[in-house]
Amino acid sequence: MKKTQCDRVLDYMKQFGSISSMEAFRDLGITRLAAVIYDIEHKGISVNRTPENGLNSFNEKTTFTRYSLPA
């Protein structure tokens, strides 16, 4: 049976602890992580959100969200 994007993101969070949109794109080919997280939550699964700071490709400060499952 083919895995859904929700399945892949849940598996990733279980294996690595969390996921960001860059990791979702790089490792899973998912371009709209927030939409997948919405679908996961719509299924009744809680997801934690943690804001993080970093640099974009222009070396400018940016903020992004890291998603994880509750402990």
C-alpha positions as CSV (number, residue, x, y, z in Angstrom):
1,M,0.0,0.0,0.0
2,K,1.3,3.4,-0.9
3,K,2.1,5.8,2.0
4,T,0.4,9.1,2.1
5,Q,2.2,12.4,2.8
6,C,0.6,12.3,6.3
7,D,2.1,8.9,6.9
8,R,5.5,10.0,5.7
9,V,5.5,13.1,7.9
10,L,4.4,11.2,10.9
11,D,7.1,8.5,10.3
12,Y,9.7,11.3,9.9
13,M,8.7,13.0,13.2
14,K,8.7,9.6,15.0
15,Q,12.2,8.8,13.6
16,F,13.9,12.2,13.9
17,G,11.8,13.9,16.6
18,S,10.7,16.9,14.5
19,I,10.4,18.3,11.0
20,S,10.7,21.7,9.3
21,S,9.5,22.7,5.9
22,M,13.0,22.6,4.5
23,E,13.5,19.0,5.8
24,A,10.1,18.0,4.4
25,F,11.0,19.3,1.0
26,R,14.6,18.0,1.0
27,D,13.9,14.5,2.5
28,L,10.3,13.8,1.5
29,G,9.6,16.0,-1.5
30,I,6.7,17.7,0.3
31,T,6.3,21.4,-0.6
32,R,3.3,22.3,1.6
33,L,4.2,20.9,5.0
34,A,1.7,23.2,6.9
35,A,-1.1,21.7,4.8
36,V,0.0,18.2,5.7
37,I,0.2,19.1,9.3
38,Y,-3.4,20.5,9.1
39,D,-4.5,17.1,7.6
40,I,-2.7,15.2,10.4
41,E,-4.5,17.4,13.1
42,H,-7.8,17.0,11.3
43,K,-7.3,13.2,11.9
44,G,-7.2,14.0,15.7
45,I,-3.4,13.8,16.2
46,S,-1.9,16.7,18.2
47,V,1.2,18.4,16.8
48,N,3.5,20.8,18.6
49,R,4.8,24.0,16.9
50,T,8.1,25.6,17.9
51,P,9.3,28.8,16.2
52,E,13.0,28.8,15.2
53,N,15.3,31.4,13.8
54,G,17.7,30.9,11.0
55,L,19.2,32.4,7.8
56,N,17.6,32.2,4.4
57,S,19.6,31.8,1.1
58,F,20.3,35.6,1.1
59,N,21.9,35.2,4.5
60,E,19.0,37.2,6.1
61,K,17.4,36.4,9.4
62,T,14.2,34.4,9.1
63,T,11.8,32.5,11.3
64,F,10.3,29.2,10.6
65,T,8.2,26.5,12.4
66,R,9.4,23.2,13.5
67,Y,6.7,20.6,14.1
68,S,6.9,17.6,16.5
69,L,4.6,15.1,18.2
70,P,3.9,15.6,21.9
71,A,6.1,13.5,24.2
